[in-house]
């Protein structure tokens, strides 16, 4: 009937899960569609941001989709095959770290607020 601390924890869990899964999913789409997704990311970022709206948009884009783009730009100097292998390894590591981070955050939330 009323909003409880358990409800708040559940909303935070869902939010963290959405952010981590969006990062991983966008990385997977970069692995498949490469230049198309990188072009989309470059056109959706304001460089340099001048207004508050542009700064908020950049923060949202980098927070929700930025890790795949960042990793890909770091390995862009390699040839196509090596770049794909390195990116898939990075995606696997990111997926594992996302799961670990999710359980750490949710465990800490439950420990702090439900103990």
GUKOL-788160 format. One line per field, with one value per residue: residue number from 0; residue in one letter; x, y, z of N, C-alpha, C, CB in turn. Coordinates in steps of 0.001 Angstrom, whole numbers. Glycine has a CB too. Layout:
// residues N
k: c(NUM, ...)
r: c(A, ...)
nxx: c(X, ...)
nyy: c(Y, ...)
nzz: c(Z, ...)
caxx: c(X, ...)
cayy: c(Y, ...)
cazz: c(Z, ...)
cxx: c(X, ...)
cyy: c(Y, ...)
czz: c(Z, ...)
cbxx: c(X, ...)
cbyy: c(Y, ...)
cbzz: c(Z, ...)
This chain:
// residues 115
k: c(0, 1, 2, 3, 4, 5, 6, 7, 8, 9, 10, 11, 12, 13, 14, 15, 16, 17, 18, 19, 20, 21, 22, 23, 24, 25, 26, 27, 28, 29, 30, 31, 32, 33, 34, 35, 36, 37, 38, 39, 40, 41, 42, 43, 44, 45, 46, 47, 48, 49, 50, 51, 52, 53, 54, 55, 56, 57, 58, 59, 60, 61, 62, 63, 64, 65, 66, 67, 68, 69, 70, 71, 72, 73, 74, 75, 76, 77, 78, 79, 80, 81, 82, 83, 84, 85, 86, 87, 88, 89, 90, 91, 92, 93, 94, 95, 96, 97, 98, 99, 100, 101, 102, 103, 104, 105, 106, 107, 108, 109, 110, 111, 112, 113, 114)
r: c(X, X, X, X, X, X, X, X, X, X, X, X, X, X, X, X, X, X, X, X, X, X, X, X, X, X, X, X, X, X, X, X, X, X, X, X, X, X, X, X, X, X, X, X, X, X, X, X, X, X, X, X, X, X, X, X, X, X, X, X, X, X, X, X, X, X, X, X, X, X, X, X, X, X, X, X, X, X, X, X, X, X, X, X, X, X, X, X, X, X, X, X, X, X, X, X, X, X, X, X, X, X, X, X, X, X, X, X, X, X, X, X, X, X, X)
nxx: c(812, 1893, 4877, 7828, 11032, 12021, 10852, 12167, 14802, 14473, 13841, 16250, 17929, 16877, 17410, 20271, 20758, 19655, 21326, 23872, 23346, 22626, 25040, 26582, 25027, 25088, 27790, 27875, 26373, 28096, 30155, 28951, 27841, 29712, 31011, 28619, 27344, 29318, 29356, 26774, 27051, 29011, 27625, 25671, 26849, 27773, 30407, 32518, 30389, 28088, 25782, 23538, 21714, 23085, 25246, 23926, 22842, 25221, 26281, 24295, 24472, 27165, 27137, 25268, 25900, 28616, 30892, 31430, 32057, 34307, 36146, 36363, 37525, 40043, 41212, 41214, 43355, 44372, 44326, 41387, 40624, 42124, 41214, 38491, 38686, 40002, 38057, 35866, 36909, 37193, 34482, 33510, 34877, 33807, 31110, 31238, 32325, 30249, 28167, 29283, 29610, 26921, 25889, 27460, 26654, 23859, 23974, 25256, 23340, 21169, 22379, 22928, 20393, 18446, 19244)
nyy: c(-1186, 1291, 3073, 1361, 642, -1645, -1568, 657, -296, -2329, -854, 513, -1676, -2598, -352, -275, -2732, -2274, -233, -1503, -3684, -2343, -1104, -3399, -4541, -2553, -2645, -5197, -4719, -2962, -4723, -6232, -4440, -2443, 191, 1573, 1791, 3159, 5537, 6439, 6907, 8931, 11007, 11524, 12727, 15797, 17865, 20371, 20385, 23039, 24069, 23529, 21505, 20065, 19130, 17469, 15597, 14481, 13327, 11434, 9794, 8894, 7619, 5600, 4289, 4410, 2701, 620, 2068, 3466, 1373, 285, 2385, 2413, 87, 407, 745, -1662, -4420, -5673, -8354, -8908, -6797, -7474, -9878, -8970, -7151, -8826, -10343, -8292, -7651, -10008, -9947, -7554, -8291, -10270, -8740, -6895, -8478, -9258, -6714, -5918, -7765, -7088, -4419, -4759, -6507, -4917, -2871, -4311, -5222, -2841, -1538, -3453, -4876)
nzz: c(0, 844, -26, 495, 2088, 950, -1563, -2625, -2683, -4555, -6863, -7216, -7681, -10122, -11719, -11667, -12869, -15411, -16423, -16435, -18123, -20463, -21170, -21774, -23830, -25817, -26375, -27534, -29857, -31113, -31664, -33639, -35587, -35889, -37473, -37969, -35449, -34051, -35475, -34900, -32154, -32150, -33459, -31614, -29476, -28106, -28952, -28282, -25355, -24924, -23771, -20973, -21553, -23548, -22047, -20211, -21978, -23026, -20671, -20118, -22435, -22300, -19835, -20206, -22605, -23045, -22466, -24329, -26662, -25741, -25174, -27737, -29211, -28091, -29063, -31743, -33464, -34303, -36736, -38500, -37714, -35339, -33806, -33513, -32024, -29674, -28805, -28324, -26225, -24348, -24065, -22896, -20448, -19463, -19220, -17201, -15096, -14828, -13835, -11380, -10174, -10028, -8141, -5934, -5443, -4970, -2807, -878, -594, 474, 2809, 4176, 4398, 5055, 7237)
caxx: c(0, 2770, 6222, 8689, 12455, 12211, 10492, 13248, 15934, 14132, 13964, 17684, 18443, 16458, 18168, 21650, 20710, 19401, 22525, 24928, 22980, 22669, 26451, 26992, 24286, 25626, 29068, 27588, 25972, 29313, 30881, 28267, 27614, 30901, 31056, 27291, 27108, 30283, 28864, 25625, 27536, 29697, 26660, 24805, 27644, 28143, 31809, 32341, 29047, 28069, 24609, 23225, 21072, 24123, 26011, 23078, 22791, 26515, 26373, 23393, 25033, 28385, 26790, 24459, 26450, 29988, 32013, 31740, 32723, 35629, 36994, 36607, 38464, 41371, 41769, 40934, 44580, 44694, 43584, 40005, 40507, 42650, 40297, 37288, 39037, 40229, 36791, 35059, 37495, 36807, 33050, 33357, 35323, 32822, 29920, 31516, 32450, 28921, 27431, 29893, 29271, 25502, 25701, 28079, 25785, 22612, 24304, 25501, 22059, 20402, 23080, 22791, 19024, 17554, 19782)
cayy: c(0, 2444, 2856, 891, 607, -2776, -1077, 1535, -1158, -3028, 115, 739, -2900, -2588, 713, -723, -3799, -1680, 482, -2465, -4476, -1461, -984, -4649, -4716, -1624, -3226, -6305, -4162, -2437, -5874, -6718, -3390, -1635, 1599, 2183, 2150, 4189, 6780, 6880, 7453, 10199, 12056, 11820, 13423, 17173, 18070, 20404, 20809, 24451, 24360, 22539, 20385, 19276, 18445, 16389, 14583, 13797, 12503, 10297, 8923, 8260, 6738, 4462, 3591, 4832, 1777, -66, 3033, 3746, 204, 130, 3406, 2053, -1011, 720, 770, -3012, -4823, -6058, -9628, -8740, -5873, -8238, -10804, -8173, -6571, -9901, -10637, -7182, -7798, -11104, -9426, -6571, -9020, -10885, -7660, -6309, -9372, -9130, -5383, -5927, -8481, -6302, -3272, -5208, -7048, -3798, -2215, -5139, -5245, -1544, -1108, -4501, -5559)
cazz: c(0, 899, -553, 1575, 1786, 35, -2897, -3053, -3015, -5796, -7958, -7428, -8318, -11526, -12390, -11850, -13869, -16732, -16869, -16751, -19304, -21637, -21536, -22401, -25077, -26812, -26775, -28463, -31149, -31742, -32200, -34839, -36587, -35857, -37895, -37848, -34053, -33676, -36072, -34105, -30877, -32416, -33779, -30466, -28466, -28430, -28630, -26840, -24960, -24538, -22952, -19941, -22228, -24202, -21003, -19696, -23032, -23049, -19466, -20310, -23465, -21814, -18727, -20637, -23764, -23278, -22265, -25582, -27532, -25172, -25401, -29175, -29683, -27612, -29857, -33147, -34258, -34778, -37925, -38245, -37002, -33981, -33129, -33139, -30948, -28459, -28360, -27746, -24916, -23479, -23776, -21939, -19145, -19028, -18783, -15898, -14111, -14613, -12937, -10054, -9659, -9687, -6886, -4863, -5140, -4348, -1486, 33, -334, 1406, 4088, 4847, 4676, 5520, 8413)
cxx: c(861, 4134, 7148, 10153, 12773, 11888, 11604, 14470, 15679, 14263, 15436, 18316, 18102, 17236, 19610, 21711, 20509, 20650, 23626, 24600, 22975, 24103, 26905, 26314, 24807, 27001, 28886, 27163, 27158, 30104, 30256, 28238, 28690, 30729, 29707, 27041, 28087, 29876, 27680, 26088, 28197, 28718, 25774, 25540, 27971, 29589, 32240, 30915, 29069, 26891, 24411, 22578, 22100, 24960, 25223, 22998, 24093, 26673, 25507, 23983, 26268, 28096, 26059, 25127, 27955, 31074, 32401, 32497, 34144, 36593, 37349, 37595, 39888, 42019, 41599, 42172, 44965, 43901, 42231, 39892, 40967, 41727, 39046, 37571, 39238, 38925, 35884, 35590, 37108, 35322, 32796, 33764, 34316, 31550, 30102, 31615, 31104, 28097, 27968, 29517, 27807, 25275, 26355, 27164, 24504, 22855, 24536, 24202, 21235, 21050, 22855, 21351, 18122, 18081, 19227)
cyy: c(1258, 2063, 2495, 925, -554, -2383, -188, 718, -1878, -2100, 389, -473, -2925, -1530, 316, -1813, -3263, -985, -494, -3293, -3622, -1265, -2217, -4839, -3782, -2084, -4363, -5775, -3517, -3588, -6354, -5660, -2315, -165, 2302, 2658, 3212, 5541, 7336, 7531, 8817, 11323, 12408, 12532, 14822, 17391, 19446, 20846, 22255, 24789, 23256, 21304, 19480, 18516, 17285, 15258, 13796, 12871, 11260, 9303, 8184, 7293, 5493, 3648, 3737, 3784, 1046, 835, 3299, 2591, 90, 1165, 3107, 958, -782, 653, -593, -3352, -5422, -7310, -9512, -7837, -6607, -9173, -10047, -7602, -7634, -10330, -9548, -7255, -8907, -10656, -8424, -7254, -9642, -9825, -6985, -7167, -9262, -7798, -5311, -6610, -7764, -5154, -3720, -5808, -5959, -3062, -3013, -5194, -3957, -1295, -2188, -5265, -5011)
czz: c(0, 343, 607, 1140, 841, -1402, -3464, -3468, -4335, -7009, -8258, -8101, -9805, -12307, -12662, -12912, -15275, -17261, -17270, -17986, -20571, -22109, -22304, -23754, -26165, -27286, -27764, -29831, -31862, -32351, -33503, -35937, -36628, -36235, -37776, -36422, -33564, -34247, -35321, -32805, -31092, -32737, -32594, -29342, -28966, -28009, -29088, -26484, -24466, -23638, -21915, -20567, -22887, -23180, -20410, -20711, -23108, -21843, -19596, -21305, -22957, -20672, -19156, -21738, -23934, -23208, -23552, -26547, -27045, -25433, -26882, -29694, -29217, -28449, -31360, -34043, -34833, -36036, -37520, -37391, -35547, -33171, -32666, -31970, -29634, -27915, -27746, -26385, -23921, -23118, -22766, -20535, -18604, -18539, -17412, -14813, -13821, -13664, -11519, -9420, -9242, -8337, -5710, -4459, -4447, -2973, -466, 380, 680, 2774, 4869, 5293, 5237, 6722, 9697)
cbxx: c(-927, 2892, 6742, 8288, 13277, 11338, 9157, 13618, 16191, 12702, 13232, 18395, 17868, 14938, 18144, 22240, 19607, 18229, 23032, 25165, 21602, 22027, 27324, 26674, 22793, 25711, 29823, 26486, 24848, 30185, 30906, 26842, 26301, 31875, 31540, 26198, 27206, 31689, 28488, 24690, 28539, 30679, 25801, 24198, 28945, 27192, 32686, 33374, 28485, 28029, 23347, 22295, 20078, 25019, 26403, 21661, 22496, 27658, 25959, 22013, 25384, 29383, 25964, 23113, 25782, 30305, 31662, 30463, 31924, 35518, 36290, 35297, 38033, 41295, 41111, 40322, 45708, 44410, 44404, 39286, 41321, 44083, 39913, 36769, 40311, 41214, 36080, 35020, 39037, 37120, 32274, 34196, 36717, 32496, 29569, 32813, 33454, 28180, 27519, 31423, 29567, 24690, 26256, 29455, 25442, 21914, 25526, 26507, 21267, 20246, 24572, 23253, 18419, 17289, 21275)
cbyy: c(-7, 2976, 4121, -534, 488, -3963, -295, 2519, -2179, -3591, 1435, 1039, -4153, -2326, 1976, -1236, -4773, -679, 1421, -3384, -5122, -96, -784, -5828, -4474, -198, -3719, -7222, -3134, -1659, -7016, -7150, -2741, -2229, 1689, 1186, 916, 3810, 6559, 5695, 6473, 10031, 11630, 10543, 12637, 18200, 16987, 21344, 19876, 25326, 24508, 23148, 20890, 20177, 19428, 16912, 15235, 14820, 13308, 10778, 9734, 9316, 7469, 4943, 4077, 5843, 762, -563, 4348, 4008, -1083, 237, 4794, 1612, -2325, 2093, 1289, -4052, -5840, -6272, -10704, -8153, -4707, -9048, -11598, -7036, -5883, -11098, -10757, -5842, -8082, -12321, -8767, -5602, -10094, -11706, -6618, -6142, -10830, -9261, -4311, -6635, -9883, -5760, -2503, -6226, -7925, -2821, -2042, -6541, -5468, -414, -581, -5452, -5459)
cbzz: c(1191, 2342, -1314, 2007, 3081, 461, -2843, -1932, -1885, -5715, -7607, -6090, -7625, -11639, -11554, -10518, -13537, -16661, -15765, -15569, -19106, -21316, -20282, -21486, -24847, -26232, -25559, -27888, -30962, -30713, -31176, -34497, -36332, -36733, -39325, -38271, -33174, -34161, -37517, -33801, -30211, -33567, -34946, -29934, -28138, -27729, -29271, -26197, -23866, -25771, -23834, -18868, -23266, -25051, -19899, -19363, -24383, -23077, -18228, -20794, -24710, -21362, -17743, -21112, -24989, -22344, -21187, -26237, -27595, -23661, -24914, -29948, -29192, -26175, -29460, -33245, -33419, -33680, -38761, -39546, -37718, -34015, -34061, -34341, -31309, -28745, -29528, -28687, -25017, -24158, -25061, -22375, -19265, -20167, -19784, -15951, -14603, -15950, -13427, -10145, -10714, -10787, -7002, -5307, -6427, -5239, -1571, -590, -1645, 858, 3868, 3919, 3443, 4415, 8437)
